[in-house]
Structure formats: C-alpha cells, structure tokens
C-alpha cells in the first residue's frame, strides 16, 4: 500500500494559508480528521486537508505543488494506464463527432426524400382557368369557349 502525504499542524496551516488555531478548531469540531498523532504532532493527510481547505496559490496564480514520493513501479503502471485511458477517450470523442455528422446528413437526406415523395403523391399542377368556374357561369364559359 502506498504512503500518503501528511502534514503536521504547522505544515497544514502553511499549506492552506490558515492559522494553526483554525486547523486545530477544524480537528476539534470533527470537520478535519487526522490520521492520528506521532508524539505530540498531528498527522493530517493532504487529501483530508485539501477537502476542507483549498491549497494556497502563489502570486502568479500557480498552486504550490507538494513534494511527492519518488516514482515507483506502481506509479509508472498507473501513469501508463491513465495515458491509455485518455487515448481511448480521445478516440471515442472522434467517433462521436463522426457519428453525429453522419446522423445529421442522413436526417437531411430523409427530409429531402420526404419532400420529393410528397410532391409526387400530391397534384402540384395549377388548375386551368376553366376548371375553376362552377355552376351556371362555368357552364356558359364551357359553351362559349
């Protein structure tokens, strides 16, 4: 099992830009759970600390990076798995874009065919003037030509 990055009370306060008293009150109230104590020092996991308090940022906006352990075979395997997963996600996004384009194209083709079939099934010719007259006037018009 890999070791976790932990802070003492003073290190935790400095990492999040709070006072030791604020961190101590969070522990006392149960909002922050330390792993325990090593002698008189609390051992506060970084994940637990940053869950409650965001890390302080530097003047240029970059978050201060914590010192981490050296790379282990486990981290190398995890990094390779992460890269493979990111590649699969990128491939899937490309496929999704392609499928959306094909769907849009087939939908447009279907609409065009529907319009064409509707035009074939309905009489699109305009009626002749003599066909529009009905009744006695239509009869007189047909007689006189």
Order of alpha helices (4+ residues) and beta strands (2+ residues): beta-alpha-alpha-beta-beta-alpha-alpha-alpha-alpha
